[in-house]
Amino acid sequence: MKAIVHEKISGLQGVKYKEIDQASPKPGEVRIKLKAAGLNHRDLFVLYRHKETDPPLIMGSDGAGVVEAVGEGVANVQIGDEVIINPGIGWKKNTGAPPEGFEILGLPFPGTFAESIVVPEENAVKKPAHLSWEEAGVLSLSALTAYRALFTKGKLTSGMKVLIPGIGGGVATFLLQFAKAAGAVVYVTSRSEEKRQKAIELGAHKAIDSESDWSKALQNEKMDLVIESVGAATFNQSLEQLKTGGTVVTFGASAGDEVTINLRTFFYGQFNMLGTTMGSSEEFHEMLRFIEEHRLHPILDKTYSLGQFAEAFTRLEKAEQLGKIAFFIE
């Protein structure tokens, strides 16, 4: 089968679109003929986290397709089922943090940028019928991250005011869609006028320039919840927008890992700060039910073939996308 494989050289130079052996499902596993897959920032990190001395790795975490083979003992999935892949391996129940041994497809396990993939039976979940293959293929990792950040950690309820800095990426657009569907009032920031306008079209109450004075632009309107994924470049401005007793949930640091905060301001503000990544299988099923209930569709940016991987990776690296980048797999 054909696959996008990283090997021998760090970075994008080590990526090839090549023939590789197709795996067979073991007991409790299924093989899925992939129809579509989704590109994530995690895939950019894998280009450097996957060591030059490691065996070749099929990249990719998100995907959807049709079950084409099942291993011994598989009871709940049948050949011909249309499924979406939960990329998290080993985190079943909704707990405060993932259990020891939790991993994600695409590193260290073979990923979804291929014509087929073998996964545990429980990771092949019925595809929401209203989603196209491309929409289902880009959904899992970003949508699950957004769902846990908003609902499990952020305790979002209708009427809350939510700020999402850095609108435009996959998780951020899911945050906007989910928060609006739940009845929240959503505010966003972006340096891009095009992305701010798109956010308004998607239902944001207000979209402000990331490089402006946020407090002034928001007219000192304070937030119940801020979902922070940008990092050092925005973190203190995010804290300044919180109401007394408000909560900031963080899951990313694309603009710097280390921040300096005023502790006195923090504790006098009675703020809460929570970290999160990905989510459990239990939350994955909750998230799919939420998407089906509200008939939500992922925002698709561009679709590429697997052979066009360099263009797709470069677009994501330059942050030119609005929503999710998909691979359509023949």
N, C-alpha and C positions, 0 to 999 in steps of 0.2 A: 504494500500500500504506500501511498505518498503521504509525507508528513513534513512539517516545519521542525527542524532538528537543530539544537545548539550543541556545538562540540569544539574542543581544542583551543579556540581563540576567544578571549573575553570580548564582550560587546557584540554589536550587530554583525561584525565581520565573521563571527563564529556561527552564524545562522545559515542553514542551507535548506532548500526544498528538495527532498530526496526520497528514494525508495527505502523502505524499512520493513522488517518482518511484521506481519500481523499476529497479534496475540490471540490465544484461545482462552475462553473463560474457564476458570477453575470452579470447584464447588462453591456455591453461594455467589457467583459472579455472573454478569451478563456482558455480552459484546454489543455495542451500539454502532450502527452505521450513521455517522454524523452527517447532518444536513447543514448545520451552521455552527459557528463558534464566535466568541467575543474577545476582543483585545482589551486588556486592563493595564494600568500602571504597574501592577505586579509583574507583568511580562517584561517590562523594561528593566526592573530590578533583577529579574532572573538572569538577564544577559550578563550580569556581573557576579551574582551570588552562585551561579552554577560554575564550578571551578574547571579550569582547563584540564585538570587531571581526572575529572569525573567522567563516567561513561556518557555516550551521547544521550541527550534528553529531548523527548518530544515536548514542546512547549504548549502552554494554554491551559486555562482553568475552566472557562465557560463553554458550554456546548449543548446541543439538542439534536435528537435524531430518532431513528427507528431501531428497536431491538432486533438483532438478526441472529443471535445465538445465546443460549442460556446454559449455565453449568449445572452440575448435579445438585439437587436439593433446592433449586430456585422455585418458589411457590407463588409469589405475588406479582411476578412480571412474566409476560409471555412474548414469544416471537411475534413481531408486528406491532407491538405497543409503541406509540409515539411518546417520547419521554424528554424531559429536561434533566440535566445532570446537576446534582448538588456536589460542588467541588470539594467540600469539606469531608475529610475522612476521619472518623473516630470521635465525633462530638455529637452525641445523640440527644441528650436532654438539655434543656435550657438551664445552664449553671452560670455562676458568677464569672467564670473564666473557662477556657477550653481545657479538657483533661490532658494529662501527660500523654504524649504520643499523637496528638492531633496534627494532621498534615493537610496540605492542599494539593489538588491535582496540578501538574505542571512543574513541580519541584517539591519533593523528590520523586513523586510518581509520574509516570508518563501522562501527558496532557491531551488536550482536545484539538490541537491544530493538526489534525490528521483525518484520514478517511474513516477510521474507526477507533474505538477505545473500549477497553475492558474496565468495568468498575464493579464494586460490590452491589448486590441487588438493591439494597436500601438507598443507594445513591442515584438510582434511576427512578424518577418521579414523574407521574403523569403530566404531560404538557397541557397547560391551559388552552382550551380549544380556540379561544378568540385570538391567540397570538400567531403570527406568521413564524416560519422557521427562523428567520433572521432575528425577530424580536425575542423568541424563546432562547436562541443561541447566545445572546448577549446579556441575559438577565441575571444569572445566579449570583455571582460574587458581589457585584456592585449593589444589587437590590437587597441582598441579605445584609450587607454591611449597613446600608441605609436604614433598613427596617429595625435592626437591633439598636442602632444609635438613637433613633427617634422614639421607639416604643418601649423596648426593654430597659434601656439606660435613661433616656430622656423623659420617660413617662408622659409622652405627648397626649393631650386631650383636646377636644374641640374648644376653640376660642383662644387658645394660647398663642402668644406672639413668638415666632421663631425666626432667627437670623441664620442664613446660610452664606458664609463668605466663599468667594471663588466659584460662582455658578458657571456651569459649562461642561464639567466632566461628568462621567457616568454616575458616580455616587451622588453628586450634588443634584443632578437632574431628577434622580429617584427621590431624594430627600424632598425636593420641591413638590413632586407629584404626590408622594405619600402624605406629606403634611397638609396639602390642600384637600386631598380626599378625606382626611380625618377632621377637617373643619378648622384648621389652624389659620392664622394670619401670617403670611410668609414674606420676609424681607430677604433680599439677596444683594451681593456685591460682585462686581467684575470690573476689570480694566477695559473690557471690550464693550463698546456701545451695542454691537450686534448681539452679543450674548445677553446684555441687560434687556434689550428689546424683546428677545425671544423668551426670556424669563417672565416678562410682563404678559406676553401672549399665553404662556402656560399657567398663568394665574397668580404670579407674585404680586403682592400689594404694592411694593416699592422696590426698585432696583437702583442701587447707588454705585458711583464710581469708586473702586477700591482705593484709588489714590487721593480721594477727597477726605475731608474731616467727617468721619461717620456720624459723630454726635450731632454736628450741625446739619448734615444731610437728613438725618432721621428726626430732626427737631427735638432732640433729647428724649425721644420716645424709647422706653426701656423694654427689653426682651425677657420673656420667661425662660427661653432656651436658645442657646447658640450651639450649632453643630460645626465644630472647627476641624478642618482638614488641611489647611494651608500651612500653618506652623508659624515660625518666627516672624514672618512678614506681617501677619495680621493678628496674632494672638492677643496682644495687649489692647488693640482697638476692639476686639471681640469682647474682652472682659469689661471694657468701659460701657458697653451697651446693655449689660445685664442689669435687671432690676435687683433690688435687695432680696436675697434668698434665691436668686436665679441659678441656673445650671448651665455649664458648658460641657459638652461631650466632644472628645477629640479622638480621631482615628487615623490622622495622617499628618505629615510634616513635609510637604513637597517644597516648601520655601524655608527650610531650616529646622533642625531638630531641637535646638536649645533656645529657651526664652528666659528672660529675667522679668519677674513680676514683683509688684509691691505687696508684700505679705500683709501689711497693716490694712491696706485698701481691701485686700481679699477677705480677711477675717471680719473686718467691720461690715463688709458687704454681705456677710453670711452666705458666700457663694459656695456652690458645689462644683467640683471638677471630676469628671469620670472619663476613663479610657475604655476603648472598645476596639475590637477587630472581628471581622467576619460574623459568624453566628452558628447556632446549633442546628441539627436536623429538625428539631421541634419547631424552632423559629422559621426555618425554611418552609415548612408546610404551612405555618401561620401566614407567612408572607405571600405564598401563592394563593391562599384563600382570600387574602386582602385584595390582591391584584384581580382575581376573578370577580369578587364582589363589586369592585368599583370599575371593572372593565378598563383597567389601565393598560397602556401600551408604552413600552420603552421608547425613548427618543433616539432614533437612529441617525447617525451622522453620515457615514459612507460605508459602502460594502465593497470588499475586495475578494479576489480569489486567493487561495493559499499561495500561489506563485507570486502574488503581488505583495508579499509580506513586508518588503523593504519600504514600500510607499506607506503602508499602514502604520508600521512602527515609527517612521519619521513623522507622520502627521500627529501621532499621539505625543511623541517626544517634544514637538514644537507647540503643543497645546493648541492646535488649530481646530480641534474637534468641538462640536457642540452635541453632547449626548454620546452614544456608544458607536464604536467602530466594529463592524461585523466582517467575518469571513464566510462567504457562501461556498459550500463544499459540494461539488458535483457527485 
